[in-house]
Amino acid sequence: MAESFVARLRRRAAQQGVRRTLAKLWGDHVFRHSESVILECNPELLRAGDPRAAEGIEFLTLRRGDAVPPLCPWLAHRRGDFDAMLADGKLGLFVLRDGVAVGCVWVSIEDHHDPKAREHYRVAPGEAYHYSLLVEPEERRRGTSMAFSRYFVSSLRSLGIQRQFGVVDRANRASYQVLSHFGYRECGVRVRHFYLLHTRWTRVSSYAGTLGLSEPRRRRRA
């Protein structure tokens, strides 16, 4: 059963504190913006190795017509979105612990259009665009993210994909470093996301060189 909105707030406040919870609430429902870059990789650069699952962990790839597995409380409220993406022809790659999904990533092997975010990415034949990489916070601390990331990048290689790419927030140190570890590199495309009162839009531009991770914001002194 999916957690209620209030239950999720209480759990987040207990885990991360009231201040961070309120900041997340503001960003989710009032205003936020972010700056991302597209990271890409090809078979010659990929350094994934063979994916190995720890005890109790299994990996699963879903296609149109497949049923979404049982979801952990952290993912359960997204079931409707997952069903819709499978129906739309996306590939859903999941990591399960003891039969319950604790993480996923979604893959499009054709042009990707998100009307909510007002963003569009061209996906040529032989390419794959991956997005919405989600791993339950406790599983991240157990190292599941690295094993799962190795699985999904290896899976794309086994499908014969010649170029795989994804949008990574420059503030997301873990995702940026994990993909870089597997051989991903910036390709000169910057993506800015804006969100205001449940309206989202995206701006894409090009740049030269490497932007890297953004510097963390310093807290103001009282």
Buried (B, 14 or more C-beta within 10 A) or exposed (E): EBBEEEEBBEBBBEEEEEEEBEEBEEEEEEEBEBBBBBBBBBEEEBEBEEBEBEEEBBBBBBEEEEEBBEBBBBBBBBBEEBEEBBEEEBBBBBBBBEEBBBBBBBBBBBEBEEEEBBBEBEBEEEBBBBBBBBBBEEBBEBEBBBBBBBBBBBBBBEBEBBBBBBBBBBBBEBBBEBBBEBBBBBEBBBBEBBBEEEEBEBEBEEEEEEBEBBEEEEEEEE
